[in-house]
Amino acid sequence: MHNVYSFADFVFTISHPSVGTRTITGEGIGDIAFNLATDVTAHDIGSDGVVMISKIKAKNGTIEMNIQQSSAANNWLTKWYNYLEGANSGEWARSTVTARHTVSGESYQCTGVTPQKLPDRSYQAEGQRVTWSLMAAQMDYNAGAVMT
């Protein structure tokens, strides 16, 4: 038996109650990265050299997506961004993201998702990718089944 990875087995869904839901299964995506932002451990060293260890429960982070500028996914994210920018502040952090690799079962559940900023854009002879940076107030990871 061989272990096989395919990005086609990765499903990314972003949802906002006022904008709708977009499920992306690879169209136009170059890559997606989930990055936790807060260290889960901190050390404080006293003058006597004793180390106090703190466990930190924060699970905030970022999601970075590199996608083709002409893709349907980019168009939806732009629509989402434009809605949030013009909406009242109560709408800002109502988005969620779920991402799952259907073979391994590895997944992320993210809440309080907001755009960090509108992606930088470059125009030239060939179409380019844009990078969407999203911030998540809570990012829960599930390792799924270990592939053997």
Backbone torsions as a table, in degrees:
resi	resn	phi	psi	omega
1	MET	NA	134.2	179.8
2	HIS	-111.6	141.8	172.9
3	ASN	-81.4	131.7	-179.5
4	VAL	-129.0	132.5	175.7
5	TYR	-110.8	138.1	173.9
6	SER	-142.1	130.6	176.8
7	PHE	-64.4	-22.6	177.4
8	ALA	-62.8	-18.9	178.6
9	ASP	-88.9	5.8	-178.0
10	PHE	-102.0	126.6	-178.9
11	VAL	-119.1	124.2	-178.9
12	PHE	-117.6	126.0	-180.0
13	THR	-128.3	127.8	174.3
14	ILE	-117.0	139.0	-174.7
15	SER	-141.8	142.6	172.8
16	HIS	-141.5	132.7	-174.7
17	PRO	-58.0	-29.1	-178.6
18	SER	-95.6	-16.8	-177.2
19	VAL	-104.9	-31.4	-179.1
20	GLY	113.8	-162.4	-176.1
21	THR	-126.5	139.9	175.5
22	ARG	-128.7	120.3	174.5
23	THR	-102.5	128.0	-176.9
24	ILE	-117.5	123.2	179.8
25	THR	-120.2	43.4	173.5
26	GLY	112.3	-19.9	-173.6
27	GLU	-63.5	114.8	176.3
28	GLY	79.3	-0.2	-176.5
29	ILE	-88.9	132.0	172.6
30	GLY	-88.5	-48.3	177.5
31	ASP	-165.6	160.0	176.1
32	ILE	-132.8	134.6	177.5
33	ALA	-126.0	135.3	174.5
34	PHE	-107.3	122.7	-174.7
35	ASN	-128.4	115.0	173.1
36	LEU	-70.2	140.2	-172.8
37	ALA	-99.4	-22.1	-172.5
38	THR	-112.1	131.2	173.9
39	ASP	-63.1	143.5	-179.1
40	VAL	-92.4	-4.6	178.1
41	THR	-136.4	140.6	172.5
42	ALA	-133.9	143.4	177.4
43	HIS	-114.9	136.1	173.0
44	ASP	-119.9	126.6	-176.8
45	ILE	-106.1	122.6	177.4
46	GLY	-77.1	167.1	-179.4
47	SER	-62.7	-21.2	177.8
48	ASP	-89.0	2.6	177.9
49	GLY	89.0	-2.5	178.5
50	VAL	-73.2	134.0	-178.8
51	VAL	-98.6	126.6	172.3
52	MET	-100.6	123.6	-178.0
53	ILE	-101.2	130.5	177.1
54	SER	-113.1	133.3	173.4
55	LYS	-96.4	125.6	-175.5
56	ILE	-112.0	126.8	-173.4
57	LYS	-91.4	1.5	-176.9
58	ALA	-63.3	138.8	178.8
59	LYS	-128.9	31.2	178.0
60	ASN	-76.8	157.3	-178.8
61	GLY	-171.3	-170.6	179.7
62	THR	-126.2	154.4	174.1
63	ILE	-122.5	123.8	178.2
64	GLU	-115.6	125.4	-179.0
65	MET	-121.8	123.8	172.2
66	ASN	-99.5	115.2	-176.9
67	ILE	-134.0	156.3	179.6
68	GLN	-65.3	136.5	-176.0
69	GLN	-65.6	-19.7	-179.4
70	SER	-100.0	7.6	-175.3
71	SER	-78.9	157.1	175.1
72	ALA	-63.2	-33.1	178.6
73	ALA	-64.1	-43.7	178.1
74	ASN	-64.2	-39.8	178.6
75	ASN	-61.9	-42.4	179.7
76	TRP	-66.2	-44.4	179.4
77	LEU	-62.5	-35.9	177.1
78	THR	-66.1	-42.6	176.3
79	LYS	-60.4	-44.2	178.6
80	TRP	-60.3	-48.9	179.6
81	TYR	-58.8	-48.3	-178.2
82	ASN	-61.5	-39.5	177.0
83	TYR	-62.4	-50.6	-177.2
84	LEU	-61.8	-39.1	-179.4
85	GLU	-62.2	-36.3	-178.1
86	GLY	-91.8	-12.8	-176.4
87	ALA	-82.0	167.2	176.6
88	ASN	-70.7	162.9	-173.2
89	SER	-63.1	-22.0	177.4
90	GLY	-65.2	-19.4	179.8
91	GLU	-88.5	-19.2	-167.4
92	TRP	-56.0	-47.3	-171.7
93	ALA	-109.5	32.4	-178.2
94	ARG	-94.7	1.9	-178.2
95	SER	-82.2	150.7	174.7
96	THR	-128.3	155.7	174.4
97	VAL	-131.5	133.6	167.8
98	THR	-122.6	139.4	178.8
99	ALA	-139.4	135.3	-175.7
100	ARG	-147.9	135.8	171.2
101	HIS	-93.5	112.3	-169.5
102	THR	-67.5	-20.8	180.0
103	VAL	-84.5	-50.6	-176.7
104	SER	-82.4	-23.2	-175.8
105	GLY	83.3	-2.8	177.7
106	GLU	-61.4	136.0	-176.1
107	SER	-152.5	162.0	172.8
108	TYR	-128.6	140.9	171.5
109	GLN	-124.4	117.1	-174.7
110	CYS	-121.6	135.5	177.2
111	THR	-125.7	163.4	-177.4
112	GLY	64.6	39.3	-175.4
113	VAL	-84.3	130.8	-180.0
114	THR	-138.8	154.0	174.2
115	PRO	-74.1	137.5	175.4
116	GLN	-73.1	-41.6	175.1
117	LYS	-170.4	166.4	173.8
118	LEU	-67.0	137.7	-178.0
119	PRO	-62.0	148.3	170.1
120	ASP	-66.7	149.4	-178.1
121	ARG	-128.2	144.6	178.0
122	SER	-132.1	134.8	-179.2
123	TYR	-119.7	129.0	179.2
124	GLN	-157.1	-169.8	-174.2
125	ALA	-59.8	-38.5	178.9
126	GLU	-105.3	146.1	175.8
127	GLY	-60.8	151.8	-175.7
128	GLN	-121.3	176.9	171.3
129	ARG	-103.7	152.3	172.6
130	VAL	-117.1	153.1	179.8
131	THR	-110.3	115.9	173.9
132	TRP	-91.8	123.4	174.8
133	SER	-108.8	116.2	179.8
134	LEU	-111.1	146.2	176.4
135	MET	-110.5	142.1	179.2
136	ALA	-124.4	130.2	178.3
137	ALA	-70.5	-31.6	-180.0
138	GLN	-138.3	126.9	-179.7
139	MET	-130.5	103.8	-179.4
140	ASP	-100.5	128.8	-178.0
141	TYR	-108.5	138.2	174.9
142	ASN	-123.6	121.0	-176.3
143	ALA	-68.3	-18.9	-178.9
144	GLY	69.1	-158.9	179.8
145	ALA	-85.6	140.6	176.8
146	VAL	-75.7	125.5	179.9
147	MET	-77.2	132.2	179.1
148	THR	-117.2	NA	NA
